Amino acid sequence: MVSDRVFKLCQEAPTVSSEFAKNPSEAPTEIAKRLYGNTKPATKHDFPGVDRPSASIADLERARQCGKWGPSQPSEFFLRVWNDVLSSLDADALGGMISPPLMGSYGTMPLTVIAPLADIVRHMSNLIVRAEKEVFLITCSWSPSVAVHLVSDALKELSRRAGQRRERVVVKVMYDKAGAAQFINNRQPVKPEAYSGEKIQLPKPEEIPHIDFEVINFHKPLLGTLHAKFMVVDRKVAIIESNNMEDNDNVEMMTHFEGPIVDSIYDTALITWGNAFKTPPPSANAPATEGGLPTNQAQEGLFTDREPAREQHQIVLDGQAAQLPEHMPGDPHYDSDMAGEITRMQSCYSPKPNESRLQATNRQLNLACTKPIGPTGPEISDGNEFTPYIPISTPTPFPIALVSRLPYGEPNNGNVFVPQNEAWLSCIRNARSSLFIQTPDLNATQLHPALIAALKRGINITYYVCLGYNDAGEIMPGQGGTNEMFAGKLVDALSEPERKLLHVCYYVGKDQDHPIHHNFKARSCHIKLLIADGHIGIQGSGNQDTQSWYHSQEINVMIDSEEMCRKWREGIERNQNTAIYGKAGVDDGVWRDQNGEEAAGSMGKPSTAMGWVKGTMGMVKKAQEKGGF
């Protein structure tokens, strides 16, 4: 049951963002202290364990009153998860990096992107150039790349457009590059000569004269990484994504939100930024619930005013017919609305003369890949084309909650009792039929008993992970082991009938017919998604590994929509070959080809001595590469 203290926290009107609106010169960290006191991270002693008594109908009604759901009505399953999420606020009111009254909200999600990293950043760059007054961009790793150049070009174009309007735009950028200074102050302002230098490559002040630009580098030593990745534009739209700002071989996932949920994500942006602003964001008094900042330009309808979405088959036809130039660094092609972006992006995946669909998809998956490879998969048939941008329209908004976690730097795994972890565990505990998970790594300690319990009560569980993802780090003491190790542990704890309910798959790219070990840096997947019973979905930045469960700051949304979850799952299956070619062995959780051979670089089942030898050799090889571990 939601405690009286948490119930009161969720009912009280003041939030960090509402108080900031009264005095934009006050640092958000100081506002948070004034509202919620000197909060301390939850410890392992606060965690009530994986198993819990079932909440009563009265408990669920009390939990429902702790959110502002608008015209939407949360399902019983959603409320059970929400009830468990709220319980973690007793230990730390700001454990979710958001003011409690804003955690439960509603909105729409007109676009999902399931695609290589650069395709997501193309949408980000379009949102940036269409901004009128304000942009918050918060991410983790930042390095010179196609992604960074797309953002830098967009900022220059934004400045040019603002100058034409005789206006200024406020832009805040935040990333994580750990350094000694962060032992003194976690949030380090970055000077222009540093952020425009070789390592960051953002524009110089003279290149963006109509932007008030501010950059912060955040890290909470030792292990408190800023792993949340999101952006808020004009307090009207927000995106939550899985990707960093770098070049790699990952397929990623991004969701675009509109409506009151944007206010919740904005509140998280303020709390994350923390410092007093040199130039306060102008949207302080323009909440998304009131439409965000006034629009001076002709722009597309937002929220419930959007046009109905096209189906994927129509998008494929439109992309083939359009044959538009690709939006690239140094050669930008911005679109005036989301529909234009979707058509342009799909045209990139359309075959060029003398090119098959498979070759076109291979071309795009290799774009920012440091080690491009050729296709090995079968030709792509009609109706199965790679469709990176997935528009989704619903007649009414649906319930959305932010289920995130704070950064925790201490070198222990005690900070487990946080909204993010409670949401995941509650979905597993309360599922009645099925669970689907996709994540780079799946090995957090609490997941093992939770998944075993779900399987033993007959829940069908499918999860997709990346073969060998960060094996050199995951095998280290205190981590959860490699994906193959964890899968083996799960299988060993199950009876033969129970094993038939568990479907472990290793990621296979849309152009391939087998998993490729992460060491080869050719085809990897960085999506973070959980779907329970086909209508509760959790998407964001959080991995199912030790770092994301216990240390990193993460941001995730939990939605209650069968239509959205169906579209997500369809996009997942359409844009990869994991279900077809990535299935692991039922008896050991290890992938093998048709000849019984394990994938190149695979560590194998950890109980064999050879598996450990392979793992050790992989660690040595990793250490010898540039950058080491």
N, C-alpha and C positions, 0 to 999 in steps of 0.2 A: 504493500500500500504506500502511496505517496505520503511522505511525512508532512506534518503541519508546516514545518520550516520551508520545505521545497514548494509546497502548495502556495504559501504566501509569496515566495520568491517569484513564482511564475505569474501571480496575479498582480503584483505591484507594477505601477506604470513606468517608473524611471528605468531606463536602460542606459548603457554606455553611449549609444548613439543619440538618444533623446536628450541626455544631459550635455553631450558635446554640442548639440545644436544651440543650446543656451549660451555656451561659452567655447567657441572653436579654438581659442588660444590655450585651453587647458589640455594637458597630455592625457590621452585615453587611459594610460596606466594609472594615473592619479584619479581619474573618474572611477575606474574599476575599484580601486582601493576604498574610495569614499562610499561606494554603493555596497560592496561585498566584503570589505575588510581585507586584511592581509591573508589571503587564501593560501593554503598549503596543499601540495599534491597529495592525492590519496596514497596510502601505503598498502602493502600486501595484507595487513591486518584488517583493512576496511573491506576487502573483497569477500563477499558472502559465499563464494564457491560456485561451481558450474551448475549444480542442481539447485532448484528453488521450488517452493510451493507455488501452486497455480493461483493467480490473482482471481478474486471474486468479481462478479458483475459490478458490485458497488465500487471496488477498487478501480475497475476500468472506467467507470463514469467519473470518478475523481481525477483520474489521469487525463481523461478527455478534456476536462475543464482547465487543464494546464497548457492547452494550446489554443491558438487562434486560427481555426480551420476555415473560416469564411463560409461560403456556400457548400463546401465539401463536407462529407461525413466519413471519418476514419472507420475502417472495418474492425471487427473484434481482434483479429490477428495483429493488425497494426497497433491497436491500443495495448495489447499485451506486451509487445516490444517496447512501445513508448513508456509504459509503466516501469519496465526494468531500466530503461535509459534514465528516467527521472530519478530513480533510486540512487544513482551514482552522484547526484548533486549534493546529497547530504555530506559526503566526504569533502567535496570541492565544488563550490557553486560555479566556478569558471573552468571546470575540467573539460568542458566542451568548447572553450574559447568563444563563447557567445553569452550575451545577457539572457538569463533563463526565460523571460517573457517572450523572447523572439525565437526560441528553439523550435516550437511547433507552429507551422504556418501552412500556406497553400500557394499554388501558382500553376504555371503551365511550362511545358518543355518542348518548344517548337522544333528543336534540332538536336540530334545526337550525331557525333562523328565517331566512327570506328575505322581507323586508318593509320598510315604512317604519321609520325610526329609532325612533319612539315605540313601535312594537310590540315591538321588542327590549327597550327600557327597561321595558316592562310586565313582561316575564319577570324582568329584573333586580330590579325592585321586589318581586316575589313572593318571589324568593330571599332578599332582604334581610329581609323581615318574618318569614320562616321560619327565619332564622339563630338559633342558640342562644348562641354565644359570640364569633363573630369574622367580620369582613368586611374583605377587601382590595378596594378599587375603584380601578383605575388607568386613566387615559384621557389624551387629548390636549387638544383644545379644550374649554373649559367656558364656557358663557354661559347667562343666564336663558332658560328655554325650557320646553316641555312636558316634555322629558326630565328636566331638572333638578328641576322641580316634582314629577314622579313619584318621583324618588329622595328628595327632601326629605320628602315625605309618608311614604314607606316608612321612613325613619329615625325619624320621630316615632312611627310605629306600632310599630316594633321596640322603641323605648325603652318605650312603654306596655306591651307584652307582657312585656318583661324585668322591668319593675317588678312586674307581677302575679305573676311567678315568684320575685320577690325576688332577682333576679340582675342582673349587669351584662354588657354586650356591648362588645367592643373593635372599633372601626371605624377603618380607615385609608383616607383618600382622597388621591389624587395626580393632579395635572394639570399642563399646561404653559401658562404665561403668561410669556413672556420679559420680563426686566427687567434693569436695570443691576446689581442686587445679585448676579445669577447669574454675573457675571464673577469674583466672589470665592468664592461657594459655589453650586454648581449646584442644590443642594437647599435651598430656602428654606422654613422652617416658616411657616405662615400663621396669623396670630392670629385669634381668634374674631370680632373686630369687622370683620375683612377678609372671612373666608369666609362670614359671615352678612350681609354688606353687599349693596348693590345689584348689584354686578358678578358675584357668585358665587351668592348666595341659598341657601346651605345653612342648616340650622337653627341657631338660637342655642343656647348651652349649656343655658340654662334650659328650652328646648323638648325637649331629649333628656337628661333628668337621669339616666337609667340606662345611658347610653352613654359609654364612655371614647373620646373623639373626637380625632383628630389628622389634620391636613391638611398636605401638602407641595406646593409649586410647584416643578417641576423644568424646567430648560432648560440645555443645554450650549452656550454661545455659540461660534461665531455660528449655526451651522446644525444643531446637534444637538438636534432636536426629540424630545420624548417622544411618539412616535406610536403606541406599543403601547396596545392597549385590551383589558383583561381584568379579571376579578373572580374571587376565591376565597372561598368561604363555608364556614366550619367545617372547612376542609381536607378536605371531602367532595365538593364539587362545584366546578367551575371553568367559566367561560365565556370564549371568545375571540371578539372581535367586530370589525367594521369601522368602527363608528360612533363619532363624538364625542358630547359632551353639548351639543346645541344644536338649534335648529329649522332644518330645511332640507327640500329636495324629494327627498332621496336615498332610494332603496331600498338596504338594507344586508343584511349576512349575519352571523349569530352561530351558534356551535356550543357545545353544553353537554356537558361531559366528566365522567366519573366513573371511579373506580378509581385505580391507581397513578400514572397520568399527572398527577393532581392534585398529587402531591408535586413533580413537575417544575415545574409552573406556580407553585406556592407558593415554590419555591426562587428562581424568577425574580422573584417579588414581593419577597422579602427583598433580593435584590441590587439591584433597582430602587429600593427605598425607601432603602437605604444607611445612613441615619442611625440612631443609637441610639434606641430607642423609649422614650417617656415611660411608656407602659403596654405591656409586651411582649404579643404575640399569644399567647393561651392554648393554641394548638394546637401549640406548639413540640415537645412530646413526644407528639403524637398524629398520626403520619403516616397518609396515606390508605391505605397498604398494610396498615395495622392497623385501618382503619375510620374514621379521623378522630376528632374529638371525640365522647365518649359522648353518646348521645341520651337526653334526659330527657322529650321530648314524643312523642306518637304521630305518626309521620311515615311517608311512603311508602317502599317498599323502594328501595334504590339499587344501582347497579352491576349485578351479575348477578341481583339479587333483584327487578328491575323486572318489572311485568306486560308481556305482549306488546303491541306498539304497534298502534294502529288504522290502517287504510289511509285514504288521503285522501278517498275517496268516502264512507266512513262518518263521517269528521269533518265533512264538508260537511252530511250529513244531520242529524247531532247538533247542529251549529250552527244550522241552520234551525229545528229543533224547539225548541231551548232559548230563543232570543230573550232572552238575558241582558243586564243593564245593562252598559254599557261602563265599563271601568276607566280613570278619568280623574283628572287633578290636581284636588284639592278635592272629588272625589267618588269615592274609591277603592273598589274591589271586589276584595279579595284572595281567592285560592283556596287551598285546603288542600293541593293537589297539582298535578302537572304536567297530568294528564288534565283537571282542571277548568279550568286556564288555557287549554288548547288549545280546549276547547269554547266558552269565553267569547270568546276571540279570534276564532274562526271565526264566531260569531254576529254579530260586528260587520260582517263582510263579507257577511252574508246580507241580501237585499233587504227593505226595510221596505214597508209597504202602498203601493201605487202607485209602486213603484220597481223598476227592472230590475237584473239582476246587474251590468251595466256601470255603471249609476248608483251602485250601492252601492260598487263598487270605486273609482270616481272620488271618491266621498265620503271614503273612507278614505285614498286617496293624497293628497288635498288637506288632510288634517287639520292637519299642522304646516307646511304649505307657505306661504311668505310671499306667493306669487302664484298662488292657485288658478286652475285652468282647467277647462273642460268637456271631456267625452269626445269623441274623434273616431274611436275604433276601433269595430269591429263588436260586436254583442251577444255576450256570453260564453255559450258553449254548455255543455250538460251534460257533466260530466267535465273541464272546463277552468277551473273556478272558481279564483279566487285563494285559495290556502291558505297563510297566513303561517307557521303552526307545522307543522313536519314531524317527527313522531315516528319514530324508527328503532330497531328492536330487532334484536340479533344474538344467536345462542345462546352465543357465546363472545367474549371480548375480542379485539382486533386490535392489531397493532403501531402505535405512535404515537411520533413523534420531534418534539421541539421544534427548529425551524430558524429562529432569530431573528437579530437583529443588535443591536449596541451603538450608542449615540449617538456621532456623530463631528461635532465642531463646526468643524473647519478648513475654510476656503473652497476646497477642492479635492476632486476625485473619486477620491482615492487609496485610500480604505478600501473596496475592492471585495471583498476576499478574506475573506468572512464566511459563516457557515453558511447564512443565508437565500439569498444569491446563488448559493452552490454548489449548493443544493438545486434552485433554479429551472434553472440552467444544465445540471445533470446530468439532470434530467427531459427537457429539450429534446434533449440529446445522446444519451440512451439510449432514447428512445421508439422503438418499432418500428412503430406504426400511426397513432396520433392524439394530438393535443394540443388541449386546450380551455383558454382563458384568459378570465377576465372581470376587468377592472380599470378604474378611472376613466381613467387615462392609461397608454399603453404607448410608451415612448420611450427607455429606458435604453441607453447606448452598446453594452454587451456583448450586448444582445438582438438587434441587427441581424445580425451574422455568425452567431449561434447559430441564429436562425430560418431564415436563408437556407440554412445547411448542412442543417438538418432537411428543408426543402422539397426541396432538391436530391437528397436520398436517398429521397424519396417519402413523407414523413410528411404526413398530412392535418392541417392546422392551421386551427382556427377561433378567432377571438378577438373578444370584445365589448368596446367601449370607449364612453366617453361623448363625444358630439359637443361640441367646444368646451370641455371641462373644463379650467378654469384656463389658457385659451389665453394670457392676458396674462402669466402667469408662465412658461409652458412655452416661449414664444418668446424669452425673455430669453437673453443669452449664457451659455453653460455649462449650459443645460438641454437637453433632447433634442428640442425642437420640438413642435408640436402633433400631435395624433393623426392628422390628415389628412396632415401632412408626413411622419410616420414611415411611414404606410401607403403613401404615394407612393414613398418610398425603397425599401421592400420590393418593391413591384410592379416598379419599374424594374430591379431586380437579377435578375428572374426571366424565364425563357423562357415562351412561351405555354402549353406543357403544364404547367409548374411553377405558373403563376398559377392554374390550375384547382384546385390543392391548397390554396390560401390563401383563406379565407373571412373577410373583415373585415366586421364589423357594428357599427352604432352603436345604442346603447341606445334602445329604444322602450318606454314604459310600458305596462302591461297594459290601460289604458283608451284608448290612442292608436293611430294608424295611421301615424306618422312620427316620426323623431327630433326632439327639441327642443333647440336649442343651449343650453348651460349658462348663457349670459348671461341667459336669460329666467327662470332660477330656478324652473322649473315641473316638470320631470321629469328627474331625474338618477339615476345609479347609482354606488354607492360600494363595491360588492362587490369583494373581492380573492380570487380563486380560480384554481387551476391543476389540471387533471386530465390525467394522462398514461396512455395505453393503457387507459383505463377503470377503473383500479384504484389508481393512486397519486394522492393528492389533497393539495394544499397550500392551506390556508386560514388567514387571519389578518388582520393590519393592514397588511401590506406591499403598496404599489402597485408597478407595473412602471415607475416613473419615476425620474428622477435623485435626487430627495430621499430616497425610500425605499431605493434601491439603495446610496447612498453616505453618507447622513447621519443619518437618523432612527433612533431606537430602535424596533424592530419586534418583534412576537411572532407566530409562525406555527406551526401544527401540520402535520406530514406524516403521512398515514395510508396504510395498506396494506389496502384493503378494496374489493372490487368492488361489494358491496351498498351501502356508504356512498356511493361515488362515483356509482353509478347514481341513488340517491335525490337526491343533490345536483343532478345534471344535470337530472333530472325537475323538481325544484323551480325551478331556474333557468328552464327553458323554460315551465313552467306560469305563473309569476308575472311574466312580461314578454312583450312581442310582438316582441322584437329579431330573432329568426330569421325571422319572417314579413315584417316591414316595414323592417328596418334594414340590409339588405345593401348594401354599398358596390360601386362599379364595379370590375369585374375588372381593368380597364386602368389605373386611377389611384387606387383606394382612397378615392374621394369618393362620398358618398351623393347621389343625385338622386331626385326624385319621378317619377311616371309621365309627366310632361311634360318631363323632362330638366332641371328646375330644382333648383339646390342649396338646402339648408335655409337658412332665414333666419338670418343671422349667421355663416354658414359662411365660413371663410377660403379654401376651395378648394385646388386643387393649388398648392403654393408656387412652382413654376417660373413661374407667371404673375404679371405685375406687379400685376394687380388683386387677386390673393390677398394680397399683402403690403400693399396699400392697405387692404383690409378688416381685416387683422390689426392694423395701426397704428391705424385708427379704433377698433377694439375695445379696444385698450389705453388710448386716450385716454378712451373712455367709461367703462372700468373705473376709471380713476384719478379720474374726476369723481364716482363713486358714493361713498356713505358708507363710510369705511374704506380707500378706495384699493385698492392691490394687496394 
